[in-house]
């Protein structure tokens, strides 16, 4: 039977409001064995887990780690978070002890055009409204810590500048968790001597902040503090890096983040435990939930399902090459989510024509899915494909996907979690357990630490994006050489590019090859311990669309939020 996806009379928010949630302290105790003394409730339906309790889990064995990723995103939708939730629910329905680990949504996309990130239909984490809005205040703490450092840098310069920071070479930017193009480039400290030294400045969205990246990679309070101290905030006149410890900011920043660093426990609609913690974007950061949440879940469950942002060329590559490399994680299986609708768009079909059967377009669009499958294989991780079903999908189109995957030696499983929750994903859960338990995973990173930075960038571009080469102006090449000379050459690269194509041109669908990736800028993230490589026209501060989602979000006469999806 075809799925009823997207024809249900109830919206995501209506479904979430009807959820019969268990008290979070009760859920944490019964399902995870966490004593109430180690749960810090935020109301009745969300709580943080104490770092002392997490430390006590150190000697427990780890469960199996499953990554959910996807094909290249299209306006037709893929449903990666929804699949992550549905798979976690299905594993528990099948008698497995499973947890899911998700990122916290950014307010920018929620009020922009992407919407929320708590899943959808009957595969959601709740409380959906809280998760998509202020939640437990983690993002506010990250933004304030980032901006405290910015204020302390300017204040240090104002009061004598003992660290000899060149005001022309301050690299630390301010952040706000909202899409606001007017703040991309500004001039600060105007208004006279009392306000400091005027200089060019700018804002990034909070999820692109290095503080967010550090927050998601830190494994303890001490690790967090050390990473914050190592942040490079600017350079001297002779271009030597100046770190945050030079302005004595790390202690205060850690103080602001100490509660936020504790993972957030919530539940699915089916009352299964979930961690929602951290939220870096995958097109301009490393795109994974916190290491602390993932490693804690691995101690508490036999199977942990986590996701990485956008398509596998961005989120999965960074999950493997940055998060797994830094945290010592070894994934056992990867699930690549695809929809027939999206494959048809990659095959050249316009969005308004997606309801018509078009097997030829599905077969053409399969080039995108096949490249993602092959790319994940380069990391030694076995793949299962999840076909997220829509009501308009036809048997012939489904067969084209299943047969195309079979030719690559990969199973493709139809899923109906949007309409049926965990019950619609049981077959996928069975297959994932079979693969994860098989022991065939032999994880490896794409490039070694000691490879030159230029070669690391080129390796990702050629091996993952299908490019022939990379290019950059002499200024960028010189900057890479300087970074190596300063001792940062062993860092992995975090490539920031469009999420809508393997190339840097968002209009190129499918699996474009023989293109060249232009490297526009490189940024040092010394605390996060990676190099951000900005390619093409990607921006670290998005703008709102012509008709933002915020236009439809309000509070009704009964004090209920409406328009949030």
Backbone torsions as a table, in degrees:
resi	resn	phi	psi	omega
1	UNK	NA	139.2	178.8
2	UNK	-70.8	153.4	178.7
3	UNK	-67.8	152.1	173.4
4	UNK	-92.7	18.2	-174.0
5	UNK	-54.3	131.3	174.6
6	UNK	70.7	15.6	170.6
7	UNK	-121.6	3.1	177.0
8	UNK	-64.2	135.7	-178.3
9	UNK	-67.4	-18.9	-179.7
10	UNK	-92.2	137.3	174.8
11	UNK	-79.3	169.5	177.6
12	UNK	-55.4	-44.0	-177.1
13	UNK	-69.0	-33.3	176.3
14	UNK	-65.5	-43.5	178.7
15	UNK	-62.1	-43.8	-178.8
16	UNK	-62.4	-38.8	-178.4
17	UNK	-68.4	-25.1	-179.8
18	UNK	-85.0	-2.4	-177.2
19	UNK	-62.5	139.2	174.3
20	UNK	-95.0	86.3	-174.8
21	UNK	-79.2	143.3	172.2
22	UNK	-87.3	147.9	173.1
23	UNK	-54.9	134.1	-170.4
24	UNK	-66.1	-32.4	177.7
25	UNK	-67.3	-38.6	176.5
26	UNK	-65.4	-44.1	179.8
27	UNK	-62.9	-45.9	-180.0
28	UNK	-61.2	-36.0	-180.0
29	UNK	-74.9	-49.9	-175.6
30	UNK	-69.8	-41.6	-171.8
31	UNK	-92.9	-29.3	-174.7
32	UNK	-118.5	-8.3	179.2
33	UNK	72.4	24.9	-179.3
34	UNK	-91.4	121.4	177.9
35	UNK	-63.8	144.4	-177.5
36	UNK	-56.5	-27.1	-179.6
37	UNK	-64.9	-21.2	-178.3
38	UNK	-101.0	4.3	177.2
39	UNK	-109.4	126.3	-179.6
40	UNK	-107.0	95.6	-172.7
41	UNK	-68.2	141.0	167.9
42	UNK	-113.4	84.3	-170.2
43	UNK	80.1	-156.2	-176.1
44	UNK	-96.5	-12.8	-168.7
45	UNK	-123.6	12.4	175.3
46	UNK	-154.7	148.8	-177.9
47	UNK	-155.6	156.6	171.5
48	UNK	-100.3	150.3	178.8
49	UNK	-103.1	131.2	-173.9
50	UNK	-66.2	147.1	179.4
51	UNK	-68.7	-28.8	176.2
52	UNK	-62.5	-42.0	179.0
53	UNK	-65.7	-41.4	179.0
54	UNK	-60.2	-40.7	178.4
55	UNK	-62.3	-33.3	-178.6
56	UNK	-70.1	-13.0	-178.6
57	UNK	-88.7	-1.9	-169.2
58	UNK	-49.6	-40.4	-173.1
59	UNK	-89.4	-0.2	178.2
60	UNK	-73.7	149.5	176.2
61	UNK	-71.1	157.2	179.1
62	UNK	-89.6	148.0	171.2
63	UNK	-81.8	-171.8	178.5
64	UNK	-84.9	141.6	-177.7
65	UNK	-108.5	124.9	-178.0
66	UNK	-120.8	124.7	177.7
67	UNK	-98.9	132.7	172.0
68	UNK	-105.5	122.8	178.1
69	UNK	-132.6	-165.9	-172.6
70	UNK	-156.9	170.9	170.9
71	UNK	-71.4	175.3	-179.8
72	UNK	-62.2	127.9	-174.4
73	UNK	-61.3	146.6	174.7
74	UNK	-136.4	166.1	175.4
75	UNK	-64.7	-12.4	179.3
76	UNK	-73.8	-22.1	177.4
77	UNK	90.2	145.4	179.9
78	UNK	-121.6	-40.0	175.5
79	UNK	84.7	44.4	-176.5
80	UNK	-68.2	-47.9	179.5
81	UNK	-65.7	-40.8	178.1
82	UNK	-59.6	-41.5	178.4
83	UNK	-67.0	-39.8	177.7
84	UNK	-57.8	-46.5	-179.8
85	UNK	-66.7	-46.1	-179.9
86	UNK	-60.6	-39.5	179.1
87	UNK	-66.4	-42.8	177.4
88	UNK	-60.8	-43.2	177.8
89	UNK	-63.8	-41.0	-178.8
90	UNK	-66.1	-39.6	176.9
91	UNK	-58.9	-42.5	178.4
92	UNK	-68.4	-37.7	175.6
93	UNK	-61.7	-33.6	-179.7
94	UNK	-82.6	8.1	175.1
95	UNK	90.1	10.2	178.9
96	UNK	-94.7	149.6	174.5
97	UNK	-89.2	105.9	-171.8
98	UNK	-130.2	150.1	172.9
99	UNK	-131.2	157.5	171.7
100	UNK	-116.9	151.3	178.7
101	UNK	-129.0	116.6	-177.8
102	UNK	-120.7	165.1	172.3
103	UNK	-87.3	157.2	172.1
104	UNK	-79.5	138.8	179.0
105	UNK	-71.6	149.1	173.0
106	UNK	-86.8	142.3	177.3
107	UNK	-64.6	-29.0	-178.5
108	UNK	-55.4	-58.8	177.5
109	UNK	-63.8	-34.8	-179.9
110	UNK	-59.2	-39.0	-179.8
111	UNK	-97.3	-1.0	179.1
112	UNK	-95.9	-96.9	-176.7
113	UNK	-138.7	-18.7	-174.7
114	UNK	-78.7	-28.1	-175.6
115	UNK	85.3	-168.3	-176.4
116	UNK	-77.5	-178.0	-176.7
117	UNK	-141.8	47.0	179.2
118	UNK	-113.5	17.5	-174.9
119	UNK	90.7	-164.8	-178.6
120	UNK	-162.3	162.6	-179.3
121	UNK	59.8	-129.8	-179.0
122	UNK	-98.9	20.5	174.2
123	UNK	-128.6	78.4	-176.1
124	UNK	-132.2	159.0	165.1
125	UNK	-102.4	145.6	-177.4
126	UNK	-131.1	154.3	8.7
127	UNK	-76.9	114.3	-173.6
128	UNK	-58.9	-43.0	-178.2
129	UNK	-64.6	-44.4	179.2
130	UNK	-63.3	-45.8	-177.5
131	UNK	-59.5	-40.3	-177.5
132	UNK	-81.5	-8.6	-179.5
133	UNK	-115.0	-115.7	-172.6
134	UNK	-84.6	-21.5	178.0
135	UNK	50.8	-123.6	-179.4
136	UNK	-101.1	12.4	175.7
137	UNK	85.2	9.1	-177.4
138	UNK	-59.1	-46.1	-176.7
139	UNK	-65.7	-34.7	177.5
140	UNK	-65.0	-41.2	178.7
141	UNK	-63.9	-41.0	179.0
142	UNK	-64.2	-44.4	179.4
143	UNK	-63.5	-42.1	-179.6
144	UNK	-67.0	-40.4	178.6
145	UNK	-63.2	-43.0	177.2
146	UNK	-58.8	-47.3	-175.0
147	UNK	-76.4	-24.7	171.5
148	UNK	-61.7	-44.4	178.7
149	UNK	-62.1	-41.9	178.1
150	UNK	-60.3	-43.3	179.6
151	UNK	-65.1	-38.7	-178.8
152	UNK	-71.0	-31.5	175.3
153	UNK	-65.0	-49.4	180.0
154	UNK	-63.9	-38.1	179.4
155	UNK	-66.6	-38.7	178.5
156	UNK	-61.9	-43.0	178.5
157	UNK	-64.3	-41.4	-177.6
158	UNK	-62.1	-39.2	-174.0
159	UNK	-97.1	34.1	170.0
160	UNK	117.5	-23.7	171.8
161	UNK	59.8	56.1	179.7
162	UNK	-62.9	-25.7	179.7
163	UNK	-81.8	-1.1	177.8
164	UNK	58.6	38.5	176.6
165	UNK	-69.4	129.2	174.8
166	UNK	-78.6	115.4	-178.1
167	UNK	-57.2	-22.6	177.9
168	UNK	-78.1	-12.4	-174.4
169	UNK	-123.8	29.0	171.7
170	UNK	-73.3	122.3	-176.4
171	UNK	-103.3	-13.2	-176.9
172	UNK	-79.0	124.7	-177.5
173	UNK	-107.1	158.7	175.7
174	UNK	-84.0	165.7	-178.8
175	UNK	-137.0	158.3	169.8
176	UNK	-150.1	141.4	-176.1
177	UNK	-88.2	61.1	178.9
178	UNK	-155.5	146.3	174.0
179	UNK	-73.2	112.5	-175.6
180	UNK	-147.1	87.9	-174.9
181	UNK	-61.3	-24.7	-177.7
182	UNK	-65.7	-17.9	-176.9
183	UNK	-98.6	0.9	-177.0
184	UNK	-57.2	-44.8	-179.7
185	UNK	-135.0	122.2	-178.7
186	UNK	-135.8	170.6	168.6
187	UNK	-115.2	123.8	-176.8
188	UNK	-103.7	168.5	174.6
189	UNK	65.8	28.5	174.3
190	UNK	-75.0	161.0	173.2
191	UNK	110.5	6.5	175.3
192	UNK	115.2	176.7	-173.4
193	UNK	-57.7	-37.7	-175.7
194	UNK	-64.5	-18.6	-175.9
195	UNK	-99.0	4.0	176.7
196	UNK	103.1	-160.8	-175.9
197	UNK	-103.5	114.9	-179.4
198	UNK	-57.6	138.3	178.2
199	UNK	-157.7	161.2	174.1
200	UNK	-71.2	139.2	-177.5
201	UNK	-146.6	-171.2	178.6
202	UNK	179.9	169.2	179.9
203	UNK	-117.9	143.8	164.9
204	UNK	-109.1	164.7	170.9
205	UNK	-74.0	146.4	-172.3
206	UNK	-53.4	-38.9	-177.5
207	UNK	-66.1	-16.7	177.2
208	UNK	-92.0	-1.9	-178.3
209	UNK	-68.2	145.4	173.2
210	UNK	-64.5	-27.7	176.6
211	UNK	-62.1	-39.8	176.0
212	UNK	-61.7	-44.3	179.7
213	UNK	-62.4	-44.1	178.1
214	UNK	-61.3	-46.4	178.7
215	UNK	-54.0	-40.2	-175.9
216	UNK	-84.2	-12.7	178.8
217	UNK	-105.3	-17.9	-177.8
218	UNK	-69.0	143.1	-177.1
219	UNK	-114.3	2.3	177.1
220	UNK	-167.5	171.0	176.2
221	UNK	-62.4	-42.9	179.9
222	UNK	-64.1	-40.8	177.7
223	UNK	-62.8	-42.7	177.9
224	UNK	-59.8	-47.6	-178.0
225	UNK	-63.2	-42.9	-179.7
226	UNK	-64.9	-40.2	179.3
227	UNK	-66.2	-41.7	178.7
228	UNK	-63.5	-38.9	178.5
229	UNK	-63.7	-28.8	-177.1
230	UNK	-85.2	-5.5	178.9
231	UNK	-58.2	132.3	175.6
232	UNK	-89.7	120.3	-175.3
233	UNK	-99.3	-15.7	-178.2
234	UNK	174.5	-167.7	-175.3
235	UNK	-136.6	153.6	174.7
236	UNK	-78.2	176.4	179.1
237	UNK	-62.4	-29.3	176.7
238	UNK	-94.3	19.3	169.0
239	UNK	66.7	34.4	171.9
240	UNK	-92.8	138.3	-176.7
241	UNK	-68.1	142.7	175.1
242	UNK	-114.8	128.1	-175.1
243	UNK	-100.2	167.2	-178.5
244	UNK	-62.6	-27.8	179.3
245	UNK	-67.1	-18.8	178.2
246	UNK	-70.1	-24.1	177.7
247	UNK	-107.5	10.6	173.9
248	UNK	55.8	48.2	-175.4
249	UNK	-101.5	-20.7	-168.9
250	UNK	-61.7	-38.1	-178.5
251	UNK	-63.2	-47.6	-179.6
252	UNK	-66.8	-38.3	178.0
253	UNK	-63.3	-42.3	178.3
254	UNK	-62.8	-38.7	178.4
255	UNK	-59.6	-42.0	178.9
256	UNK	-66.8	-26.1	-172.7
257	UNK	-103.2	-4.9	-169.9
258	UNK	-62.6	-39.6	178.1
259	UNK	-76.3	-37.7	-179.9
260	UNK	-62.1	-30.6	-176.4
261	UNK	-65.9	-19.1	177.8
262	UNK	-73.2	126.7	-176.7
263	UNK	-61.1	148.6	-179.7
264	UNK	-94.8	125.5	177.2
265	UNK	-100.6	126.2	173.3
266	UNK	-133.4	-161.2	-178.2
267	UNK	-144.9	160.7	174.7
268	UNK	-85.5	174.7	176.2
269	UNK	-59.8	-24.9	-179.2
270	UNK	-96.8	17.4	174.2
271	UNK	63.6	36.2	173.0
272	UNK	-100.9	143.6	-174.1
273	UNK	-70.6	145.5	179.7
274	UNK	-146.4	140.2	170.0
275	UNK	-98.4	132.2	174.0
276	UNK	-126.2	107.5	-168.6
277	UNK	-156.0	125.0	-179.8
278	UNK	78.4	161.8	-176.3
279	UNK	-164.6	49.3	178.4
280	UNK	-71.2	140.1	175.0
281	UNK	-65.8	149.5	179.9
282	UNK	-91.7	-13.3	176.3
283	UNK	-90.4	-18.4	179.1
284	UNK	-130.5	4.5	174.8
285	UNK	-148.8	-159.5	-174.0
286	UNK	-93.3	-6.3	161.7
287	UNK	67.6	31.6	-179.5
288	UNK	-132.4	155.8	174.6
289	UNK	-68.9	176.8	-171.1
290	UNK	-68.6	144.7	174.0
291	UNK	-59.0	-39.7	-177.9
292	UNK	-61.0	-43.1	179.1
293	UNK	-67.1	-44.6	-178.3
294	UNK	-63.5	-46.4	-177.7
295	UNK	-68.9	-32.7	175.6
296	UNK	-67.0	-44.4	179.0
297	UNK	-59.9	-38.0	179.9
298	UNK	-64.4	-25.2	176.6
299	UNK	-83.0	-22.2	-173.7
300	UNK	-100.3	-15.8	-174.5
301	UNK	-136.8	159.8	177.7
302	UNK	-83.1	-25.0	178.5
303	UNK	-137.4	129.2	178.8
304	UNK	-120.2	124.8	179.7
305	UNK	-108.3	119.9	178.6
306	UNK	-127.3	166.6	-179.8
307	UNK	-126.9	160.1	172.7
308	UNK	-126.9	145.4	-169.3
309	UNK	-68.1	152.5	175.5
310	UNK	54.4	-153.9	-177.3
311	UNK	-75.6	169.9	-176.6
312	UNK	-65.7	-22.4	179.1
313	UNK	-67.5	-25.5	178.5
314	UNK	-103.1	-72.2	-173.8
315	UNK	-61.1	-49.5	-176.8
316	UNK	-66.2	-42.6	179.7
317	UNK	-59.2	-42.1	-179.4
318	UNK	-74.6	-33.3	174.1
319	UNK	-58.2	-46.1	-179.1
320	UNK	-72.6	-52.1	-169.7
321	UNK	-81.0	-20.6	179.7
322	UNK	-113.1	-62.5	-174.2
323	UNK	-64.6	-51.1	-178.1
324	UNK	-66.6	-38.8	178.4
325	UNK	-60.8	-46.2	-174.9
326	UNK	-75.7	-32.4	-173.4
327	UNK	-100.9	-4.7	-179.2
328	UNK	72.1	26.5	179.1
329	UNK	-82.7	147.8	179.3
330	UNK	-132.6	94.3	-177.4
331	UNK	-64.9	147.0	-176.8
332	UNK	-102.0	-18.7	-178.1
333	UNK	-164.2	149.3	173.2
334	UNK	-123.7	136.1	175.8
335	UNK	-108.0	123.5	177.2
336	UNK	-103.2	118.6	-177.3
337	UNK	-89.5	134.0	176.6
338	UNK	-140.8	152.7	168.6
339	UNK	-121.6	149.3	177.7
340	UNK	-63.1	-35.0	177.0
341	UNK	-58.4	-48.1	-178.3
342	UNK	-67.3	-38.8	177.9
343	UNK	-61.9	-37.3	177.7
344	UNK	-65.9	-36.0	176.5
345	UNK	-65.8	-39.5	175.7
346	UNK	-66.4	-21.5	176.8
347	UNK	-90.0	6.3	173.3
348	UNK	103.5	3.5	-178.4
349	UNK	-83.4	138.3	177.3
350	UNK	-75.1	154.0	-175.5
351	UNK	-58.0	-38.0	-177.6
352	UNK	-71.2	-12.2	-178.7
353	UNK	-106.1	9.5	-173.7
354	UNK	-69.5	-19.3	-179.2
355	UNK	-75.3	-9.5	-179.0
356	UNK	-94.8	139.2	178.3
357	UNK	-61.9	136.0	179.9
358	UNK	-155.8	82.3	-177.2
359	UNK	-63.8	-37.6	-179.4
360	UNK	-61.6	-39.4	178.9
361	UNK	-68.4	-37.6	176.5
362	UNK	-61.0	-46.4	-179.7
363	UNK	-62.9	-37.9	177.1
364	UNK	-67.8	-42.5	-180.0
365	UNK	-70.0	-17.9	178.1
366	UNK	-60.6	-19.5	178.2
367	UNK	-58.9	-33.3	178.8
368	UNK	-68.5	-48.8	179.5
369	UNK	-61.6	-42.9	-178.2
370	UNK	-61.9	-40.1	179.7
371	UNK	-65.5	-40.8	178.0
372	UNK	-61.9	-42.0	178.4
373	UNK	-61.2	-47.6	-179.6
374	UNK	-63.4	-38.8	179.1
375	UNK	-61.8	-44.8	-179.0
376	UNK	-64.2	-34.5	176.5
377	UNK	-59.9	-27.2	178.8
378	UNK	-67.5	-17.6	177.2
379	UNK	-95.5	2.4	178.5
380	UNK	76.5	21.3	-177.7
381	UNK	-109.6	125.8	179.0
382	UNK	-70.8	153.1	-171.3
383	UNK	-121.1	142.0	165.4
384	UNK	-124.5	136.8	179.2
385	UNK	-97.7	130.9	175.0
386	UNK	-104.6	117.9	176.1
387	UNK	-91.6	104.0	179.9
388	UNK	-75.9	109.9	-168.8
389	UNK	-77.2	144.4	170.8
390	UNK	-123.6	156.5	-173.8
391	UNK	-63.7	-26.7	-177.3
392	UNK	-85.1	-6.3	179.7
393	UNK	-61.7	141.0	178.4
394	UNK	-109.6	162.1	-178.7
395	UNK	-61.7	-40.0	-179.3
396	UNK	-64.4	-38.4	179.1
397	UNK	-68.7	-41.9	178.2
398	UNK	-62.7	-41.4	179.6
399	UNK	-62.3	-36.2	179.3
400	UNK	-62.6	-38.7	179.2
401	UNK	-71.7	-47.2	-177.9
402	UNK	-62.0	-43.7	-179.9
403	UNK	-67.7	-39.9	179.3
404	UNK	-63.1	-38.6	178.1
405	UNK	-71.6	-39.5	179.8
406	UNK	-59.7	-35.1	178.8
407	UNK	-63.8	-22.6	177.3
408	UNK	-95.3	2.4	-179.0
409	UNK	77.9	25.4	-176.0
410	UNK	-121.7	136.3	176.8
411	UNK	-80.4	138.8	174.0
412	UNK	-119.0	125.6	-173.3
413	UNK	-121.0	130.2	176.9
414	UNK	-76.1	140.8	-177.2
415	UNK	-130.8	143.8	-178.3
416	UNK	-131.9	42.9	-174.4
417	UNK	-73.0	-29.4	179.8
418	UNK	-58.1	-43.1	-177.5
419	UNK	-88.6	-30.3	-170.1
420	UNK	-124.8	8.5	177.5
421	UNK	61.9	-144.7	-177.9
422	UNK	-59.6	-31.5	179.7
423	UNK	-62.2	-25.4	-179.2
424	UNK	-86.7	2.6	-175.2
425	UNK	-130.1	13.0	-176.0
426	UNK	-64.0	-39.1	179.4
427	UNK	-63.6	-41.6	176.7
428	UNK	-61.9	-43.8	-179.4
429	UNK	-60.2	-41.3	178.8
430	UNK	-62.0	-43.4	-178.9
431	UNK	-68.1	-40.7	-179.4
432	UNK	-63.0	-42.7	177.9
433	UNK	-62.2	-42.6	179.0
434	UNK	-58.3	-45.2	-178.7
435	UNK	-71.3	-46.3	-177.6
436	UNK	-62.9	-36.4	-178.1
437	UNK	-82.4	-9.6	-175.2
438	UNK	-71.4	-22.7	-179.4
439	UNK	77.5	13.8	-178.2
440	UNK	-79.9	-16.3	179.6
441	UNK	-62.4	134.9	178.0
442	UNK	-139.4	71.6	-168.9
443	UNK	-63.1	139.6	173.2
444	UNK	-150.3	151.1	176.8
445	UNK	-81.6	164.5	-173.3
446	UNK	-75.0	-31.0	-177.1
447	UNK	-144.7	154.3	-179.6
448	UNK	-80.2	160.8	179.5
449	UNK	-60.5	-36.0	-172.1
450	UNK	-86.7	5.3	175.4
451	UNK	-71.0	139.2	177.0
452	UNK	-56.3	148.5	-176.0
453	UNK	-57.7	-42.8	179.5
454	UNK	-59.1	-41.6	-178.8
455	UNK	-70.8	-31.9	175.5
456	UNK	-63.3	-45.2	179.2
457	UNK	-61.8	-45.5	-178.8
458	UNK	-64.9	-36.5	178.4
459	UNK	-61.6	-46.5	177.9
460	UNK	-62.9	-43.8	-177.6
461	UNK	-63.2	-43.0	-176.4
462	UNK	-81.9	-41.1	-176.1
463	UNK	-79.5	-34.4	-174.8
464	UNK	-103.2	-42.5	-175.6
465	UNK	-90.0	-10.7	-178.0
466	UNK	76.0	20.3	-178.7
467	UNK	-80.6	157.6	173.0
468	UNK	-83.0	-32.5	-173.9
469	UNK	-165.7	175.1	170.7
470	UNK	-122.1	159.1	179.3
471	UNK	-141.6	153.3	179.1
472	UNK	-161.4	153.6	175.2
473	UNK	-69.4	161.0	-178.8
474	UNK	-56.4	-34.3	-179.7
475	UNK	-59.1	-43.1	-178.5
476	UNK	-70.0	-42.6	178.5
477	UNK	-61.0	-41.1	178.5
478	UNK	-65.3	-38.0	179.4
479	UNK	-64.6	-39.7	177.2
480	UNK	-62.9	-41.2	177.6
481	UNK	-64.7	-39.2	178.2
482	UNK	-63.8	-41.2	179.5
483	UNK	-62.1	-39.7	177.2
484	UNK	-65.7	-41.1	180.0
485	UNK	-65.6	-29.3	-179.6
486	UNK	-84.4	-1.1	175.9
487	UNK	97.2	15.9	-178.5
488	UNK	-105.5	8.4	-174.7
489	UNK	-67.5	-19.9	-178.9
490	UNK	-83.1	-4.8	-179.3
491	UNK	-69.8	147.8	169.5
492	UNK	-72.6	165.1	179.6
493	UNK	-103.7	140.7	179.0
494	UNK	-116.8	98.8	-170.7
495	UNK	-86.0	125.4	178.4
496	UNK	-101.1	114.0	179.4
497	UNK	-151.2	175.4	178.7
498	UNK	-59.7	142.8	177.0
499	UNK	-85.7	-6.9	-170.2
500	UNK	-93.2	2.1	-179.0
501	UNK	-159.2	154.0	170.1
502	UNK	-64.0	-26.6	179.0
503	UNK	-89.6	-172.6	174.2
504	UNK	-94.4	4.1	176.3
505	UNK	-101.3	108.9	-174.3
506	UNK	-64.3	-13.8	-179.2
507	UNK	-85.3	-11.5	-178.6
508	UNK	-86.6	104.3	-179.6
509	UNK	-90.2	-173.6	179.0
510	UNK	70.1	-132.4	-178.6
511	UNK	-132.8	72.8	-178.3
512	UNK	-61.5	141.7	178.3
513	UNK	-129.0	172.9	175.8
514	UNK	61.4	24.3	176.6
515	UNK	-99.6	168.5	179.1
516	UNK	-117.6	133.6	-178.8
517	UNK	-94.9	114.8	178.6
518	UNK	-82.9	124.1	176.8
519	UNK	-92.3	113.4	-174.1
520	UNK	-88.7	-33.0	-171.3
521	UNK	-161.6	150.4	170.4
522	UNK	-126.6	142.1	-179.5
523	UNK	-128.3	133.9	178.3
524	UNK	-84.0	126.3	170.1
525	UNK	-114.3	81.5	-172.0
526	UNK	-70.4	-29.6	178.0
527	UNK	-76.2	-42.1	176.4
528	UNK	-74.3	-19.5	178.1
529	UNK	67.4	48.3	167.6
530	UNK	-150.4	166.2	179.1
531	UNK	-108.4	119.9	176.7
532	UNK	-80.5	127.1	-177.9
533	UNK	-116.1	107.1	-175.9
534	UNK	-88.2	121.1	-176.0
535	UNK	-120.8	142.0	178.6
536	UNK	65.8	-141.7	-172.8
537	UNK	-103.6	14.5	-178.0
538	UNK	-61.6	143.6	-178.8
539	UNK	-120.0	147.3	178.9
540	UNK	-92.5	3.6	169.8
541	UNK	-135.0	101.3	179.9
542	UNK	-68.8	167.0	173.1
543	UNK	-113.7	162.9	176.3
544	UNK	-78.5	148.4	176.4
545	UNK	-74.1	175.5	-179.5
546	UNK	-56.8	-40.7	177.4
547	UNK	-123.2	87.8	-176.7
548	UNK	-69.1	155.1	176.6
549	UNK	-57.9	-27.7	-179.7
550	UNK	-57.9	-26.0	179.3
551	UNK	-61.4	-25.5	-174.3
552	UNK	-106.1	-0.8	-177.0
553	UNK	-96.9	129.3	179.9
554	UNK	-157.4	-176.9	175.4
555	UNK	-118.5	127.2	-175.6
556	UNK	-83.9	-175.1	-175.0
557	UNK	-66.8	-16.2	178.6
558	UNK	-98.7	13.2	179.2
559	UNK	68.3	24.3	176.0
560	UNK	-97.9	140.4	175.6
561	UNK	-73.8	134.0	174.6
562	UNK	-125.2	154.1	176.4
563	UNK	88.2	-7.1	177.7
564	UNK	-86.5	131.2	-175.9
565	UNK	-134.0	NA	NA
